[in-house]
Amino acid sequence: MAQNPRTSETDSTPTTGRNTKFTRRNYVRSLAAMATATTALGGAGSVAAQDDYEVIEAQGQTITLDAGETWENKLIDMTTGQDIVITAHSSDWTVRNIGFKGENTSGTGSATFGISDTAGGTCTVENVYLGDGSSTGNNNPNGHGQTAFWVAPDHSGHIDFSNVNIQKFADNAIYGSAPGTNGGGTIHIDSSFAANCYVSHFRLATEGSKVTNSSVYVDGSEGYAGRGIWGWAPGAIEVKDCQIEMNGHNTAIDAGANGKPTQVVVENSDYDDQAGIAEHAGSNVKLGDDVGTNPDAVIPEGVPTSPEEAASGTETK
């Protein structure tokens, strides 16, 4: 299984504070879509064919992508109570139109996706729904919660994330800091949404890595209140055209970890000033042009709000 290694900096103690005004239209729309979406599951068996996507029942299996492979149009049925792991540690692979239906209640503490580009190429993750989350927090007996995406240390290429929806995961939404210790590969998170996850939502470390046109939302209602964006060494990390709404929980932008400094450069974005900014070990968060403190963390256009919408690759109306 693609286990996500831990460091000593995984604490995420929420702070108390006000609940600021929030335009909940897209967040509520996401939750409503989960509750009302028509099930598309087929008959008995682990795989069922649909007109526009395939249904795969989670049964503790590992799916491995090879170099140049595209894995697309899948609906993963998590209501089995089992885990599923998707690994891609090669080059130039694509993950597209994938929806996960139901919480991950397996308690394995694994990463749902363990990924990297190990040959200096470019990989793509687009139109993925992981909005039903995971039910196991860091009180899991093995000490780990579930991670949505973990990028391995030997990542040396580039990964583009776009139109990804991750909510209520117990240990990091996109855990992309490990390449800062080895491979030095880059990650670009664009037009994506993460909400109410533990430890952190978007976590990056290498120069050239960035978060753009994306939103982070935390209200603490799911019991998970991780950092908004967490920059690790060596950096620098770019944040542009983002909305980071924490409602006073934890830290909106956190720079530095494990005694090593980094820089986070923020432009044309809004962050929750009560959650605020943290700078460790000589780190610096550089606030550039048009940075404000009145975030409105709506789901970006094109981000799927249900498993079926993601799997079919079409936007529900």
FITOR-768374 format. One record per residue (C-alpha): chain; residue in one letter; x, y, z. Coordinates in Angstrom, 1 decimal, decimal comma, always signed. Layout:
# residues N
["A" "A" [X Y Z]]
...
# end
This chain:
# residues 317
["A" "M" [+0,0 +0,0 +0,0]]
["A" "A" [+1,0 +3,6 -0,6]]
["A" "Q" [+1,6 +4,7 +2,9]]
["A" "N" [+2,3 +8,3 +3,5]]
["A" "P" [+5,3 +8,9 +5,8]]
["A" "R" [+4,9 +11,2 +8,7]]
["A" "T" [+7,1 +13,9 +10,1]]
["A" "S" [+7,1 +15,5 +13,5]]
["A" "E" [+5,1 +18,4 +12,2]]
["A" "T" [+1,7 +16,8 +11,7]]
["A" "D" [+0,0 +18,5 +14,7]]
["A" "S" [-3,0 +20,6 +13,8]]
["A" "T" [-4,5 +22,0 +16,9]]
["A" "P" [-7,5 +24,3 +15,9]]
["A" "T" [-7,9 +27,6 +17,6]]
["A" "T" [-11,2 +29,0 +18,7]]
["A" "G" [-12,6 +32,2 +17,1]]
["A" "R" [-15,4 +33,9 +15,3]]
["A" "N" [-17,3 +32,4 +12,4]]
["A" "T" [-16,9 +35,1 +9,8]]
["A" "K" [-19,4 +35,7 +7,0]]
["A" "F" [-19,3 +33,0 +4,4]]
["A" "T" [-21,0 +32,7 +1,0]]
["A" "R" [-21,9 +29,1 +1,4]]
["A" "R" [-23,6 +28,7 -2,0]]
["A" "N" [-21,1 +26,4 -3,6]]
["A" "Y" [-20,1 +24,6 -0,4]]
["A" "V" [-23,7 +23,8 +0,4]]
["A" "R" [-24,3 +22,8 -3,2]]
["A" "S" [-21,5 +20,3 -2,9]]
["A" "L" [-23,0 +18,7 +0,3]]
["A" "A" [-26,5 +18,7 -1,3]]
["A" "A" [-25,1 +17,0 -4,4]]
["A" "M" [-23,7 +14,2 -2,2]]
["A" "A" [-27,0 +13,7 -0,5]]
["A" "T" [-29,2 +13,7 -3,5]]
["A" "A" [-27,2 +12,4 -6,4]]
["A" "T" [-28,8 +9,3 -8,0]]
["A" "T" [-26,7 +6,2 -7,5]]
["A" "A" [-25,2 +4,7 -10,6]]
["A" "L" [-24,0 +1,5 -9,1]]
["A" "G" [-24,5 -1,7 -11,1]]
["A" "G" [-25,2 -5,2 -10,0]]
["A" "A" [-23,2 -7,7 -8,1]]
["A" "G" [-19,4 -7,9 -8,6]]
["A" "S" [-16,4 -5,7 -8,2]]
["A" "V" [-16,8 -3,9 -11,6]]
["A" "A" [-19,9 -2,8 -13,3]]
["A" "A" [-20,1 -1,1 -16,7]]
["A" "Q" [-22,0 +2,1 -17,2]]
["A" "D" [-22,7 +4,1 -20,3]]
["A" "D" [-20,1 +6,7 -19,6]]
["A" "Y" [-18,0 +5,3 -16,7]]
["A" "E" [-17,1 +2,1 -14,9]]
["A" "V" [-18,0 +1,3 -11,3]]
["A" "I" [-15,3 -0,3 -9,2]]
["A" "E" [-16,0 -1,6 -5,7]]
["A" "A" [-13,3 -0,9 -3,1]]
["A" "Q" [-12,0 -4,3 -1,9]]
["A" "G" [-8,6 -3,5 -0,5]]
["A" "Q" [-7,0 -3,6 -4,0]]
["A" "T" [-4,1 -1,6 -5,4]]
["A" "I" [-4,4 -0,2 -9,0]]
["A" "T" [-1,0 +0,6 -10,6]]
["A" "L" [-0,6 +3,1 -13,5]]
["A" "D" [+2,3 +2,6 -15,9]]
["A" "A" [+4,2 +5,2 -17,8]]
["A" "G" [+2,0 +7,0 -20,4]]
["A" "E" [-1,2 +5,3 -19,1]]
["A" "T" [-4,5 +7,2 -18,8]]
["A" "W" [-6,9 +6,0 -16,1]]
["A" "E" [-10,3 +7,7 -16,5]]
["A" "N" [-14,1 +7,6 -16,1]]
["A" "K" [-14,2 +5,5 -12,9]]
["A" "L" [-16,7 +5,6 -10,0]]
["A" "I" [-15,2 +4,1 -6,9]]
["A" "D" [-17,7 +2,6 -4,5]]
["A" "M" [-16,4 +3,2 -1,0]]
["A" "T" [-19,6 +2,0 +0,7]]
["A" "T" [-18,1 -1,5 +0,9]]
["A" "G" [-16,1 -0,2 +3,9]]
["A" "Q" [-12,9 -1,4 +2,3]]
["A" "D" [-9,9 +0,6 +1,0]]
["A" "I" [-8,5 +1,2 -2,5]]
["A" "V" [-5,1 +2,5 -3,4]]
["A" "I" [-4,1 +4,0 -6,8]]
["A" "T" [-0,3 +4,2 -7,3]]
["A" "A" [+1,5 +5,9 -10,2]]
["A" "H" [+5,2 +6,1 -9,8]]
["A" "S" [+6,4 +6,3 -13,4]]
["A" "S" [+6,1 +9,2 -15,9]]
["A" "D" [+3,6 +11,0 -18,2]]
["A" "W" [+0,5 +9,3 -16,7]]
["A" "T" [-3,0 +10,8 -16,5]]
["A" "V" [-5,8 +10,4 -13,9]]
["A" "R" [-9,0 +11,9 -15,2]]
["A" "N" [-12,8 +11,8 -14,4]]
["A" "I" [-12,7 +9,8 -11,1]]
["A" "G" [-15,4 +10,0 -8,4]]
["A" "F" [-15,3 +8,3 -5,0]]
["A" "K" [-18,7 +7,6 -3,6]]
["A" "G" [-19,0 +7,3 +0,2]]
["A" "E" [-16,6 +7,8 +3,1]]
["A" "N" [-13,4 +5,9 +3,4]]
["A" "T" [-14,1 +4,0 +6,6]]
["A" "S" [-11,4 +1,4 +6,2]]
["A" "G" [-9,1 +2,9 +8,9]]
["A" "T" [-6,0 +1,8 +7,0]]
["A" "G" [-4,3 +5,2 +7,2]]
["A" "S" [-3,1 +4,9 +3,6]]
["A" "A" [-2,9 +7,4 +0,8]]
["A" "T" [-5,8 +7,0 -1,7]]
["A" "F" [-3,4 +8,2 -4,4]]
["A" "G" [+0,3 +7,6 -4,1]]
["A" "I" [+1,9 +9,4 -7,0]]
["A" "S" [+5,1 +10,8 -8,6]]
["A" "D" [+6,7 +11,4 -11,9]]
["A" "T" [+10,1 +9,7 -11,6]]
["A" "A" [+11,5 +10,5 -15,0]]
["A" "G" [+11,2 +14,3 -15,4]]
["A" "G" [+8,0 +14,2 -17,3]]
["A" "T" [+4,6 +15,8 -16,8]]
["A" "C" [+1,6 +14,0 -15,2]]
["A" "T" [-2,0 +15,1 -14,9]]
["A" "V" [-4,7 +14,8 -12,3]]
["A" "E" [-8,0 +16,4 -13,4]]
["A" "N" [-11,7 +16,3 -12,5]]
["A" "V" [-11,5 +14,2 -9,4]]
["A" "Y" [-14,1 +14,1 -6,6]]
["A" "L" [-13,0 +13,0 -3,1]]
["A" "G" [-15,7 +15,1 -1,3]]
["A" "D" [-17,1 +12,3 +0,8]]
["A" "G" [-14,0 +12,2 +2,9]]
["A" "S" [-12,7 +9,7 +5,4]]
["A" "S" [-14,1 +8,8 +8,8]]
["A" "T" [-10,8 +8,0 +10,6]]
["A" "G" [-8,8 +10,7 +12,3]]
["A" "N" [-5,3 +10,7 +13,8]]
["A" "N" [-6,6 +8,7 +16,7]]
["A" "N" [-6,4 +5,7 +14,4]]
["A" "P" [-4,5 +2,8 +16,2]]
["A" "N" [-1,6 +3,1 +13,6]]
["A" "G" [-1,4 +6,8 +14,3]]
["A" "H" [-2,3 +7,9 +10,8]]
["A" "G" [-5,4 +9,3 +9,1]]
["A" "Q" [-6,3 +8,9 +5,5]]
["A" "T" [-4,6 +11,1 +2,9]]
["A" "A" [-6,2 +12,0 -0,4]]
["A" "F" [-3,0 +12,5 -2,5]]
["A" "W" [+0,5 +11,8 -1,4]]
["A" "V" [+3,4 +12,8 -3,7]]
["A" "A" [+6,5 +10,6 -3,1]]
["A" "P" [+9,9 +12,0 -2,3]]
["A" "D" [+11,5 +10,8 -5,6]]
["A" "H" [+9,1 +12,9 -7,7]]
["A" "S" [+11,4 +14,7 -10,1]]
["A" "G" [+9,0 +15,8 -12,9]]
["A" "H" [+5,9 +17,9 -12,8]]
["A" "I" [+2,2 +17,1 -11,8]]
["A" "D" [-0,7 +19,3 -12,8]]
["A" "F" [-3,8 +19,1 -10,6]]
["A" "S" [-7,0 +20,8 -11,8]]
["A" "N" [-10,7 +20,6 -11,0]]
["A" "V" [-10,1 +18,5 -7,8]]
["A" "N" [-12,6 +18,5 -4,9]]
["A" "I" [-11,2 +17,1 -1,6]]
["A" "Q" [-13,2 +17,3 +1,7]]
["A" "K" [-13,1 +15,9 +5,2]]
["A" "F" [-9,9 +13,9 +4,8]]
["A" "A" [-8,2 +12,9 +8,1]]
["A" "D" [-4,6 +13,6 +7,1]]
["A" "N" [-3,8 +16,2 +4,3]]
["A" "A" [-5,7 +16,8 +1,1]]
["A" "I" [-2,7 +17,1 -1,2]]
["A" "Y" [+0,5 +16,1 +0,6]]
["A" "G" [+3,1 +17,4 -1,8]]
["A" "S" [+6,0 +18,4 +0,4]]
["A" "A" [+8,0 +15,2 +0,3]]
["A" "P" [+9,8 +16,0 -3,1]]
["A" "G" [+11,5 +18,9 -1,3]]
["A" "T" [+13,7 +16,3 +0,5]]
["A" "N" [+14,8 +14,4 -2,6]]
["A" "G" [+13,5 +14,5 -6,2]]
["A" "G" [+12,8 +18,2 -6,3]]
["A" "G" [+9,8 +17,8 -8,7]]
["A" "T" [+7,1 +20,5 -9,0]]
["A" "I" [+3,4 +20,6 -8,4]]
["A" "H" [+0,8 +23,0 -9,7]]
["A" "I" [-2,7 +22,9 -8,1]]
["A" "D" [-5,2 +24,9 -10,1]]
["A" "S" [-8,9 +25,5 -10,0]]
["A" "S" [-9,4 +23,1 -7,1]]
["A" "F" [-11,2 +23,0 -3,7]]
["A" "A" [-10,3 +21,6 -0,4]]
["A" "A" [-12,3 +21,8 +2,8]]
["A" "N" [-12,3 +20,6 +6,4]]
["A" "C" [-9,3 +18,3 +6,2]]
["A" "Y" [-6,8 +17,6 +9,0]]
["A" "V" [-3,1 +18,6 +9,2]]
["A" "S" [-3,2 +20,7 +5,9]]
["A" "H" [-5,0 +21,2 +2,7]]
["A" "F" [-2,4 +22,1 +0,1]]
["A" "R" [+1,2 +21,3 +1,2]]
["A" "L" [+4,1 +22,0 -1,1]]
["A" "A" [+7,9 +22,4 -0,9]]
["A" "T" [+9,8 +22,9 -4,2]]
["A" "E" [+10,6 +26,0 -6,2]]
["A" "G" [+8,2 +26,3 -9,1]]
["A" "S" [+5,3 +24,7 -7,2]]
["A" "K" [+2,2 +26,8 -6,8]]
["A" "V" [-1,5 +27,0 -6,0]]
["A" "T" [-3,7 +29,1 -8,3]]
["A" "N" [-7,4 +29,9 -8,7]]
["A" "S" [-8,3 +27,6 -5,8]]
["A" "S" [-10,1 +27,7 -2,5]]
["A" "V" [-9,6 +26,3 +1,0]]
["A" "Y" [-12,5 +26,4 +3,4]]
["A" "V" [-12,5 +25,3 +7,1]]
["A" "D" [-15,3 +25,7 +9,6]]
["A" "G" [-14,4 +22,8 +12,0]]
["A" "S" [-17,8 +21,2 +11,5]]
["A" "E" [-16,3 +17,8 +10,5]]
["A" "G" [-13,8 +17,7 +13,4]]
["A" "Y" [-10,8 +18,4 +11,0]]
["A" "A" [-9,2 +21,8 +11,0]]
["A" "G" [-5,9 +21,7 +9,3]]
["A" "R" [-3,7 +24,5 +7,9]]
["A" "G" [-4,8 +26,2 +4,7]]
["A" "I" [-1,6 +26,2 +2,7]]
["A" "W" [+1,6 +24,9 +4,1]]
["A" "G" [+4,9 +25,7 +2,6]]
["A" "W" [+8,0 +23,5 +3,3]]
["A" "A" [+11,6 +23,9 +2,5]]
["A" "P" [+13,3 +24,7 +0,2]]
["A" "G" [+10,6 +26,6 -1,6]]
["A" "A" [+9,7 +29,2 -2,7]]
["A" "I" [+6,0 +28,4 -3,1]]
["A" "E" [+3,6 +30,7 -5,1]]
["A" "V" [+0,0 +31,3 -4,1]]
["A" "K" [-2,1 +33,4 -6,6]]
["A" "D" [-5,8 +34,1 -7,1]]
["A" "C" [-6,8 +32,0 -4,1]]
["A" "Q" [-9,4 +32,2 -1,4]]
["A" "I" [-8,4 +30,8 +2,0]]
["A" "E" [-11,3 +30,9 +4,5]]
["A" "M" [-10,5 +29,4 +7,8]]
["A" "N" [-13,1 +30,9 +10,1]]
["A" "G" [-10,5 +31,4 +12,8]]
["A" "H" [-9,3 +27,8 +12,8]]
["A" "N" [-5,6 +26,9 +12,7]]
["A" "T" [-3,4 +28,9 +10,3]]
["A" "A" [-4,3 +30,2 +6,8]]
["A" "I" [-0,8 +30,3 +5,4]]
["A" "D" [+2,0 +28,4 +7,2]]
["A" "A" [+5,7 +28,7 +6,1]]
["A" "G" [+8,5 +26,4 +7,4]]
["A" "A" [+8,6 +23,1 +9,2]]
["A" "N" [+11,1 +20,8 +11,0]]
["A" "G" [+13,5 +23,7 +11,6]]
["A" "K" [+13,9 +24,5 +7,9]]
["A" "P" [+12,9 +27,8 +6,3]]
["A" "T" [+11,0 +28,5 +3,1]]
["A" "Q" [+9,2 +31,4 +1,4]]
["A" "V" [+5,6 +31,6 +0,3]]
["A" "V" [+4,8 +34,4 -2,2]]
["A" "V" [+1,1 +35,5 -2,2]]
["A" "E" [-0,6 +37,6 -4,9]]
["A" "N" [-4,2 +38,6 -5,7]]
["A" "S" [-5,6 +36,4 -2,9]]
["A" "D" [-7,6 +36,7 +0,3]]
["A" "Y" [-6,9 +34,9 +3,6]]
["A" "D" [-8,6 +34,7 +7,0]]
["A" "D" [-6,7 +37,2 +9,1]]
["A" "Q" [-7,9 +35,7 +12,4]]
["A" "A" [-6,3 +32,4 +11,4]]
["A" "G" [-3,5 +34,4 +10,1]]
["A" "I" [+0,0 +33,7 +8,9]]
["A" "A" [+2,8 +31,7 +10,6]]
["A" "E" [+6,5 +31,9 +9,8]]
["A" "H" [+8,9 +29,3 +11,3]]
["A" "A" [+12,7 +28,9 +11,3]]
["A" "G" [+13,3 +32,1 +9,4]]
["A" "S" [+10,6 +31,6 +6,8]]
["A" "N" [+8,9 +34,4 +5,1]]
["A" "V" [+5,4 +34,9 +3,7]]
["A" "K" [+5,7 +37,7 +1,2]]
["A" "L" [+2,4 +39,5 +0,6]]
["A" "G" [+2,3 +41,0 -2,9]]
["A" "D" [-0,2 +42,9 -4,9]]
["A" "D" [-4,0 +42,7 -4,1]]
["A" "V" [-3,8 +40,5 -1,0]]
["A" "G" [-6,8 +41,0 +1,3]]
["A" "T" [-8,4 +39,5 +4,4]]
["A" "N" [-12,0 +39,0 +3,3]]
["A" "P" [-12,0 +35,5 +1,7]]
["A" "D" [-14,9 +33,9 -0,1]]
["A" "A" [-14,0 +30,3 -0,6]]
["A" "V" [-16,4 +29,2 -3,2]]
["A" "I" [-15,9 +26,1 -5,3]]
["A" "P" [-14,2 +27,1 -8,6]]
["A" "E" [-16,1 +26,7 -11,8]]
["A" "G" [-15,6 +23,3 -13,3]]
["A" "V" [-14,8 +21,4 -10,1]]
["A" "P" [-17,1 +18,3 -9,7]]
["A" "T" [-19,6 +18,4 -6,8]]
["A" "S" [-20,6 +14,7 -6,9]]
["A" "P" [-19,0 +11,3 -7,6]]
["A" "E" [-21,2 +10,8 -10,7]]
["A" "E" [-20,4 +14,2 -12,1]]
["A" "A" [-16,7 +13,5 -11,8]]
["A" "A" [-16,8 +10,0 -13,2]]
["A" "S" [-18,9 +10,9 -16,2]]
["A" "G" [-16,8 +14,0 -17,0]]
["A" "T" [-19,9 +16,2 -17,3]]
["A" "E" [-21,2 +19,0 -15,1]]
["A" "T" [-24,5 +18,3 -13,5]]
["A" "K" [-27,1 +21,1 -13,7]]
# end
